Amino acid sequence: MKAVNQKFKDIEEEISFLKKKNNAIILSHFYQDEEIQDIADFIGDSLDLSKKAQKNDADVIVFCGVRFMAEVAKILSPQKKVILPDINAGCSLEESCQVDEFIEFKKKYPGHIVLSYINCSAEIKAESDIIVTSSNAKKIIDSMPVNQKIIFAPDKHLGNYLNKLTKREMILWNGSCIVHETFSERELVKLKVRNDTAKTIAHPECPENILSHADFIGSTSSLLKFISQDKTKRFIVATEPHILHQMKKNEPSKEFLIAPGTDGSCSCSNCPYMELNTLEKLRDCLHDLSPEIKISNELMLKAKKPLNTMLNLS
């Protein structure tokens, strides 16, 4: 990266300068490091952030998250430049569902419509009929005829949870989030016993054995709403631990404990992909306006159709 010919007191000031220079907007997912959350213009879950960027007059969208999130921002705002601090910030759910294999999988189930969780590549979105989020999936599924056959991809744990919630028998792609599979049921039970007044809240990407111990299950934004609306003073949180930063800011008088991993103490539920983004990489991408998310017009049009269907249904 070429140095900017100006002195700054810190990296945050340099990022602010580059943001204004490029008419850029910085988006941060709840799972990003605290320092990135604090410098972002908007913090949220993936779809909400992309919708905010779509309505904003910025020319450049810096998406501090993972690749599929930046792709959604590009699909919804094709005229804008979308950059990602680290192009290698992928997602285990996205990687678990490759398009060639998915096309062959679909052929086994004629007459099924394809619902894909937004945590997938643009190529998988293009092979889908409707995209869903963890917030709107139940509503969209419930709007369909009960005899409608459905394939759900790529998250088998979210799919299993939705099957139970909606009393459906969707065919599930065998994908999962490595973060939400790290929680230990045994250690969670121990923690609950030691904190018997605490409520356990969990993201539906968690396996069923973890969800069975939850007092509330919901998306990242739903978890944040719940801890503010509920009178409980202590919560055990089963999702990526960087969300605790916003929880503590929103409810400083409450206590938040991250659900434990297999040894009861490790921070192994940190998303390794989210952690690829750093303040230094954020500064560099704003300076170079790279790495840029590029999607062909044909693919964008195909991927946008199921996204628009979701927005119309939800």
C-alpha positions as CSV (number, residue, x, y, z in Angstrom):
1,M,0.0,0.0,0.0
2,K,1.3,3.5,-0.9
3,A,1.4,5.8,2.1
4,V,-1.0,8.8,2.2
5,N,1.0,12.1,2.2
6,Q,-0.5,13.2,5.4
7,K,0.2,12.5,9.0
8,F,-2.5,11.1,11.3
9,K,-2.6,10.7,15.0
10,D,-3.9,7.1,14.7
11,I,-5.2,4.5,12.2
12,E,-8.8,5.4,13.0
13,E,-8.2,9.0,11.9
14,E,-6.6,7.8,8.7
15,I,-9.6,5.5,8.0
16,S,-12.0,8.4,8.6
17,F,-10.0,10.5,6.1
18,L,-9.9,7.8,3.4
19,K,-13.6,7.1,3.9
20,K,-14.5,10.8,3.3
21,K,-12.1,11.0,0.4
22,N,-13.7,8.1,-1.4
23,N,-17.3,8.8,-0.4
24,A,-17.4,5.4,1.3
25,I,-19.6,3.8,3.9
26,I,-18.2,1.2,6.3
27,L,-20.5,-1.7,7.3
28,S,-19.6,-4.1,10.1
29,H,-21.3,-7.4,11.0
30,F,-21.8,-8.1,14.7
31,Y,-19.1,-10.8,14.5
32,Q,-16.3,-8.4,13.7
33,D,-13.6,-7.3,16.1
34,E,-14.7,-4.6,18.5
35,E,-12.4,-2.0,17.0
36,I,-14.0,-2.5,13.6
37,Q,-17.5,-2.3,15.0
38,D,-16.7,1.0,16.7
39,I,-15.5,2.7,13.6
40,A,-18.3,1.4,11.3
41,D,-21.1,3.6,10.0
42,F,-23.6,0.8,10.5
43,I,-23.5,-2.4,12.5
44,G,-25.9,-5.3,11.9
45,D,-26.6,-8.6,10.3
46,S,-25.8,-9.2,6.7
47,L,-29.0,-8.4,4.9
48,D,-29.9,-5.4,7.0
49,L,-26.4,-3.9,6.3
50,S,-26.8,-4.4,2.5
51,K,-30.2,-2.7,2.6
52,K,-28.8,0.2,4.5
53,A,-26.0,0.5,1.9
54,Q,-28.5,0.3,-0.9
55,K,-30.3,3.4,0.4
56,N,-27.1,5.3,1.2
57,D,-25.6,7.7,-1.4
58,A,-22.0,6.4,-0.8
59,D,-20.1,5.4,-4.0
60,V,-18.0,2.8,-2.2
61,I,-19.3,0.1,0.2
62,V,-16.6,-1.4,2.6
63,F,-18.1,-4.6,4.0
64,C,-16.4,-5.8,7.1
65,G,-17.8,-9.2,7.2
66,V,-17.4,-12.2,4.9
67,R,-17.5,-12.7,1.2
68,F,-21.1,-13.8,0.7
69,M,-22.2,-10.7,2.6
70,A,-20.2,-8.4,0.4
71,E,-21.7,-10.2,-2.6
72,V,-25.2,-9.5,-1.4
73,A,-24.3,-5.8,-1.1
74,K,-23.0,-5.8,-4.7
75,I,-26.1,-7.6,-6.0
76,L,-28.4,-5.0,-4.3
77,S,-26.2,-2.1,-5.3
78,P,-24.6,-3.1,-8.6
79,Q,-23.6,0.5,-9.5
80,K,-21.5,0.8,-6.4
81,K,-17.9,-0.4,-5.8
82,V,-18.0,-3.0,-3.0
83,I,-14.7,-3.9,-1.3
84,L,-13.8,-6.4,1.4
85,P,-10.8,-5.9,3.7
86,D,-9.6,-9.5,3.2
87,I,-10.8,-11.3,0.1
88,N,-10.1,-14.6,1.9
89,A,-12.8,-13.9,4.5
90,G,-15.0,-16.8,3.4
91,C,-17.6,-18.9,5.3
92,S,-17.7,-22.6,6.2
93,L,-21.4,-22.7,5.1
94,E,-20.6,-21.2,1.8
95,E,-17.6,-23.5,1.2
96,S,-19.7,-26.5,2.2
97,C,-22.0,-26.0,-0.8
98,Q,-20.3,-25.9,-4.1
99,V,-22.4,-25.1,-7.1
100,D,-21.6,-28.2,-9.3
101,E,-22.4,-30.6,-6.5
102,F,-25.6,-28.6,-5.6
103,I,-26.9,-28.8,-9.2
104,E,-26.5,-32.6,-9.1
105,F,-28.2,-32.7,-5.7
106,K,-31.2,-30.7,-7.0
107,K,-31.7,-33.3,-9.8
108,K,-32.4,-36.0,-7.3
109,Y,-35.5,-34.1,-6.0
110,P,-37.7,-33.0,-8.9
111,G,-40.7,-31.0,-7.9
112,H,-38.9,-29.4,-5.0
113,I,-38.4,-25.6,-4.7
114,V,-35.1,-24.5,-3.4
115,L,-34.8,-22.3,-0.3
116,S,-31.3,-21.2,0.4
117,Y,-30.1,-19.5,3.5
118,I,-28.4,-16.2,2.7
119,N,-25.1,-17.6,4.0
120,C,-24.2,-19.0,0.5
121,S,-22.4,-17.9,-2.6
122,A,-23.9,-15.9,-5.4
123,E,-23.7,-19.0,-7.6
124,I,-25.9,-21.0,-5.1
125,K,-28.3,-18.0,-4.8
126,A,-28.7,-18.2,-8.6
127,E,-29.6,-21.9,-8.3
128,S,-32.3,-21.1,-5.7
129,D,-36.0,-20.1,-5.9
130,I,-36.1,-18.1,-2.6
131,I,-33.4,-16.8,-0.3
132,V,-34.1,-16.7,3.4
133,T,-32.5,-15.3,6.6
134,S,-32.7,-16.8,10.1
135,S,-35.2,-14.0,10.9
136,N,-37.7,-14.5,8.0
137,A,-37.3,-18.2,7.1
138,K,-40.2,-19.4,9.2
139,K,-42.6,-16.8,7.8
140,I,-41.6,-17.6,4.3
141,I,-41.9,-21.4,4.8
142,D,-45.3,-20.9,6.5
143,S,-46.6,-18.9,3.5
144,M,-46.1,-22.0,1.2
145,P,-48.7,-24.7,0.7
146,V,-48.2,-27.6,3.2
147,N,-47.7,-30.1,0.3
148,Q,-45.0,-28.0,-1.3
149,K,-41.8,-30.0,-1.4
150,I,-38.7,-28.0,-0.4
151,I,-34.9,-28.3,-0.5
152,F,-33.2,-26.3,2.2
153,A,-29.5,-25.4,1.9
154,P,-26.8,-25.1,3.0
155,D,-27.2,-25.2,6.8
156,K,-28.5,-28.5,8.1
157,H,-28.8,-27.3,11.7
158,L,-30.9,-24.3,10.7
159,G,-32.9,-26.5,8.4
160,N,-33.6,-29.1,11.1
161,Y,-34.7,-26.3,13.5
162,L,-37.0,-24.9,10.9
163,N,-38.4,-28.4,10.1
164,K,-39.4,-28.7,13.8
165,L,-40.7,-25.2,13.9
166,T,-42.9,-25.4,10.8
167,K,-43.6,-29.2,11.0
168,R,-42.1,-29.7,7.5
169,E,-39.9,-32.3,6.1
170,M,-37.5,-30.2,4.0
171,I,-34.7,-32.0,2.3
172,L,-31.5,-30.7,3.9
173,W,-28.1,-30.0,2.3
174,N,-25.4,-31.3,4.6
175,G,-23.7,-28.1,5.5
176,S,-22.9,-26.4,8.8
177,C,-21.2,-23.4,10.5
178,I,-17.9,-24.4,12.1
179,V,-18.4,-21.6,14.8
180,H,-21.7,-22.9,16.0
181,E,-20.6,-26.5,16.1
182,T,-17.8,-25.7,18.6
183,F,-20.1,-25.4,21.6
184,S,-20.1,-28.3,24.1
185,E,-23.4,-29.5,25.4
186,R,-21.7,-31.0,28.5
187,E,-19.9,-27.8,29.3
188,L,-23.0,-25.7,28.6
189,V,-25.0,-27.8,31.1
190,K,-22.2,-27.3,33.7
191,L,-22.2,-23.5,33.1
192,K,-26.0,-23.4,33.4
193,V,-25.8,-25.3,36.8
194,R,-23.3,-22.8,38.1
195,N,-25.4,-19.9,36.8
196,D,-28.9,-21.1,37.6
197,T,-30.5,-17.6,37.2
198,A,-29.1,-17.1,33.8
199,K,-31.0,-17.5,30.5
200,T,-29.4,-19.3,27.6
201,I,-29.9,-17.7,24.2
202,A,-28.7,-19.3,20.9
203,H,-28.5,-18.8,17.2
204,P,-30.4,-21.4,15.2
205,E,-27.2,-22.4,13.3
206,C,-26.3,-24.3,16.5
207,P,-26.8,-28.1,16.6
208,E,-30.0,-29.4,18.1
209,N,-28.3,-30.6,21.3
210,I,-27.3,-27.0,22.1
211,L,-30.7,-25.5,21.0
212,S,-32.5,-27.9,23.3
213,H,-31.0,-26.0,26.3
214,A,-31.9,-22.5,25.0
215,D,-34.5,-20.3,26.6
216,F,-34.6,-18.2,23.4
217,I,-33.4,-18.9,19.8
218,G,-33.0,-16.2,17.2
219,S,-30.9,-14.3,14.7
220,T,-28.2,-12.0,15.8
221,S,-30.5,-9.0,15.8
222,S,-33.2,-11.0,17.6
223,L,-30.7,-12.0,20.3
224,L,-29.9,-8.3,20.8
225,K,-33.5,-7.4,21.1
226,F,-34.2,-10.2,23.5
227,I,-31.5,-9.3,26.0
228,S,-32.9,-5.7,26.1
229,Q,-36.5,-6.7,26.5
230,D,-36.0,-9.5,29.0
231,K,-35.6,-8.6,32.7
232,T,-33.0,-11.3,33.3
233,K,-29.6,-9.9,34.4
234,R,-27.4,-12.7,33.2
235,F,-27.3,-14.5,29.9
236,I,-25.3,-17.4,28.4
237,V,-24.8,-16.7,24.7
238,A,-24.4,-19.5,22.1
239,T,-23.2,-17.7,19.0
240,E,-20.0,-16.0,17.8
241,P,-18.7,-14.1,20.9
242,H,-18.0,-10.7,19.2
243,I,-21.7,-10.0,19.5
244,L,-21.1,-9.5,23.2
245,H,-19.5,-6.1,22.4
246,Q,-22.9,-4.7,21.3
247,M,-24.8,-6.6,24.1
248,K,-22.6,-4.9,26.7
249,K,-23.0,-1.5,25.1
250,N,-26.7,-1.9,24.9
251,E,-27.2,-3.4,28.4
252,P,-24.1,-2.4,30.5
253,S,-25.9,-3.4,33.7
254,K,-26.3,-7.0,32.5
255,E,-23.8,-9.9,32.4
256,F,-23.0,-12.0,29.4
257,L,-21.2,-15.4,29.4
258,I,-20.2,-17.0,26.1
259,A,-21.3,-20.7,25.8
260,P,-18.2,-22.9,26.4
261,G,-16.3,-25.1,23.9
262,T,-15.1,-28.6,24.6
263,D,-12.6,-27.8,27.3
264,G,-15.0,-25.4,29.0
265,S,-12.8,-22.3,28.6
266,C,-11.5,-21.9,25.1
267,S,-12.5,-19.0,22.8
268,C,-12.8,-21.5,19.9
269,S,-16.1,-20.1,18.9
270,N,-14.5,-17.1,17.4
271,C,-15.0,-17.1,13.6
272,P,-11.6,-17.5,11.9
273,Y,-12.9,-15.9,8.7
274,M,-14.4,-12.8,10.4
275,E,-11.1,-12.4,12.2
276,L,-9.2,-12.1,8.9
277,N,-10.5,-8.5,8.7
278,T,-8.4,-6.0,10.7
279,L,-8.2,-2.2,11.1
280,E,-5.0,-2.3,9.0
281,K,-6.6,-4.2,6.2
282,L,-9.6,-1.9,6.4
283,R,-7.3,1.1,6.0
284,D,-5.5,-0.5,3.1
285,C,-8.6,-1.5,1.2
286,L,-9.9,2.1,1.5
287,H,-6.6,3.4,0.2
288,D,-6.4,1.0,-2.8
289,L,-10.2,0.5,-3.3
290,S,-9.3,-3.2,-3.4
291,P,-10.0,-6.1,-3.1
292,E,-13.2,-5.5,-5.0
293,I,-16.2,-7.8,-5.2
294,K,-16.8,-8.5,-8.9
295,I,-19.8,-10.5,-10.2
296,S,-20.9,-10.8,-13.8
297,N,-24.1,-9.1,-14.8
298,E,-25.6,-12.4,-15.7
299,L,-24.9,-14.0,-12.3
300,M,-26.1,-10.8,-10.5
301,L,-29.4,-10.9,-12.3
302,K,-29.9,-14.6,-11.6
303,A,-28.9,-14.2,-7.9
304,K,-31.0,-11.1,-7.5
305,K,-34.3,-12.8,-8.5
306,P,-34.5,-15.1,-5.4
307,L,-33.4,-12.2,-3.2
308,N,-36.2,-10.1,-4.5
309,T,-38.7,-12.9,-4.0
310,M,-37.6,-13.0,-0.3
311,L,-37.9,-9.3,0.1
312,N,-41.4,-9.4,-1.4
313,L,-42.5,-12.3,0.8
314,S,-41.0,-10.9,4.0
